Amino acid sequence: MFEKIKEGEAESLPVVVKSDVHGSLEAICGALEKMSTEEVRVQVLHAAVGGINESDVTLARASDAWIIAFNVRANAQARNLAKRDGVDIRYYSIIYDVTDDMRKALSGMLAPEIRESFLGYAEIREIFNVSKLGKVAGCMVTEGLVKRGAKVRLIRDDVVIHEGDLSQLRRFKDDVNEVKGTECGMAFANYQDLKIGDRIECFEVEEVAREL
């Protein structure tokens, strides 16, 4: 159903539109065109007045498109072909329902918004070499909290020198899920360049669905 045109261009939702009268056809196509953004768009492959026939289904199948049927129906041959080939025919009698469905479909194609939530800061006070783990930073959590599995930035002289994942979080010899306001040991996934005095910024990232 979803077709990527080219890298760097909009993703396209291809449709075939059939309607009972020209006025409705123009209104639907105009509304679909207005939904287009820099990221997603509705691609009208074919728009015409009249019932749905086999050629409409064949076109939709070739392009993995929906068929929008506004106050029209598919003939028996077209229905059978659509059922056999898995072509989605959507029947409508209200234009708002057409645009609402298309808007929901396009929203599902949008890349999610990435939101970052600050958790806390820690300062490296000591560095230990631990077998199987490599370097482990002995830290003091100076603000907020640090959490196992969270994202981290290593800051040296107010410059971010590394961004990655927190692979180990310990209190003494015990693995813990989070630490607040006290000492702890931290290790970083695939990163060993640690120095006393470095600051660690701990944060979480979540993906939030977007809507048109």
C-alpha positions in Angstrom: 0.0 0.0 0.0 2.7 2.5 0.9 5.1 3.4 -1.9 8.4 5.2 -1.4 9.1 7.4 -4.4 12.8 8.3 -3.9 15.1 8.9 -1.0 14.5 12.4 0.2 11.0 12.7 -1.3 7.5 12.2 0.0 6.1 8.8 0.7 3.0 8.2 -1.4 -0.4 6.5 -0.7 -1.7 5.5 -4.2 -5.4 5.4 -4.7 -8.0 4.9 -7.5 -11.0 7.2 -7.1 -14.5 6.4 -8.6 -17.5 8.5 -8.0 -21.1 8.9 -9.0 -20.9 12.5 -10.4 -18.1 14.9 -11.5 -18.8 17.3 -8.7 -18.1 14.7 -6.0 -15.1 13.4 -7.9 -13.5 16.9 -8.1 -14.3 17.6 -4.5 -12.6 14.3 -3.3 -9.6 14.7 -5.5 -9.2 18.3 -4.4 -9.4 17.4 -0.7 -6.9 14.6 -1.2 -4.4 16.9 -2.9 -4.6 19.4 0.0 -3.5 16.7 2.4 -0.1 16.4 0.8 3.0 17.5 2.9 6.7 17.4 2.3 6.7 13.9 3.9 3.6 12.2 2.7 1.0 12.6 -0.1 -2.0 10.9 -1.7 -1.2 9.8 -5.3 -4.4 9.6 -7.4 -3.5 7.1 -10.1 -6.9 7.3 -11.8 -10.1 9.3 -11.2 -13.4 8.8 -13.1 -17.1 8.8 -12.9 -18.8 5.4 -12.9 -18.8 2.0 -11.2 -15.7 0.0 -10.5 -14.6 -2.4 -13.2 -11.9 -4.9 -13.7 -9.4 -2.4 -15.2 -9.7 -0.3 -12.0 -8.9 -3.4 -9.9 -6.0 -4.4 -12.2 -4.5 -0.9 -11.9 -4.9 -0.9 -8.1 -3.3 -4.3 -7.8 -0.3 -3.3 -9.9 0.3 -0.2 -7.7 -0.7 -1.7 -4.4 -3.4 1.0 -4.2 -6.7 1.4 -2.5 -9.9 2.0 -4.5 -12.1 4.8 -3.2 -15.7 4.1 -4.2 -18.0 7.1 -3.6 -21.7 6.3 -4.1 -20.7 3.6 -6.7 -20.3 -0.2 -6.5 -18.0 -2.7 -8.2 -19.5 -5.1 -10.7 -19.4 -8.8 -10.1 -16.2 -9.4 -12.1 -14.4 -6.6 -10.3 -15.5 -7.8 -6.9 -14.3 -11.3 -7.6 -11.0 -10.0 -9.0 -10.5 -7.7 -6.0 -11.2 -10.6 -3.6 -8.8 -12.9 -5.4 -6.0 -10.3 -5.6 -6.5 -8.7 -2.2 -7.3 -5.3 -3.5 -8.9 -3.0 -0.9 -12.2 -1.4 -2.1 -13.5 1.2 0.3 -17.1 2.4 -0.1 -18.2 5.8 1.0 -21.3 8.0 0.8 -19.9 11.0 2.8 -16.8 13.0 1.6 -15.7 13.7 5.2 -15.4 9.9 5.8 -13.1 9.7 2.7 -10.8 12.4 3.9 -10.8 11.2 7.5 -9.7 7.7 6.4 -7.0 9.1 4.2 -5.7 11.5 6.9 -5.4 8.5 9.3 -3.6 6.5 6.7 -1.2 9.3 5.9 -0.6 10.0 9.6 0.5 6.3 10.0 3.1 6.9 7.3 4.7 9.9 9.1 8.0 9.3 10.8 7.4 9.5 14.6 8.5 12.5 16.6 11.5 11.8 18.8 11.2 13.3 22.2 14.0 13.4 24.7 13.5 13.5 28.5 16.4 14.6 30.8 17.0 12.2 33.7 20.0 13.5 35.5 23.8 14.2 35.8 26.6 12.2 37.3 30.3 13.1 37.7 33.1 10.6 37.3 35.1 10.5 40.5 37.2 7.3 39.9 37.9 4.8 37.1 38.3 1.0 37.6 39.4 -1.7 35.2 37.1 -4.6 35.6 37.5 -8.0 33.9 34.9 -8.7 31.2 33.6 -5.1 31.5 36.6 -3.0 30.8 36.6 0.5 32.3 33.9 1.2 34.9 33.3 4.8 36.1 32.9 5.4 39.8 30.3 8.2 39.8 28.3 10.5 42.0 24.8 11.3 40.9 24.7 15.1 41.3 21.3 15.9 39.8 18.2 13.9 39.1 18.8 10.2 38.6 20.6 7.7 36.3 18.8 4.6 35.0 19.9 1.3 33.6 19.3 1.1 29.8 19.0 4.8 29.4 20.9 6.9 26.9 24.0 8.8 28.0 26.2 11.6 26.8 29.8 11.9 28.1 30.7 15.6 28.6 34.3 16.8 28.9 35.1 20.5 29.3 31.5 21.3 28.3 31.9 19.4 25.0 29.9 16.2 24.2 32.5 13.6 23.3 30.3 10.5 23.2 26.7 9.6 23.0 25.6 6.0 23.6 24.0 3.6 25.9 24.5 2.8 29.6 25.3 -0.9 29.7 26.0 -1.3 33.5 24.7 0.4 36.6 25.8 -0.8 40.0 25.7 0.1 43.7 28.8 -1.6 45.2 28.6 -5.1 43.6 24.9 -5.2 43.0 23.2 -4.5 39.7 20.5 -1.8 40.2 17.8 -0.3 37.9 18.4 3.4 39.0 20.4 5.5 41.3 19.6 8.9 42.8 21.7 11.2 44.9 24.5 8.8 45.7 27.5 6.9 44.4 27.4 4.2 41.7 29.4 2.4 39.1 28.7 2.8 35.4 29.9 1.2 32.2 29.1 2.3 28.7 28.4 0.1 25.7 31.4 0.0 23.3 33.1 3.0 24.8 36.2 3.2 27.1 37.6 6.7 26.9 36.7 7.9 30.4 38.5 10.5 32.6 38.0 11.6 36.1 36.0 14.8 36.1 33.9 13.9 33.0 30.2 14.5 33.4 27.6 12.1 32.4 24.2 13.3 31.1 21.5 10.6 31.4 18.3 10.8 29.3 15.5 8.8 27.7 14.2 8.9 24.2 10.6 8.1 23.1 8.9 7.9 19.8 5.5 9.7 19.6 3.1 9.1 16.7 2.3 12.2 14.7 -0.9 13.3 13.0 -1.7 15.4 10.0 
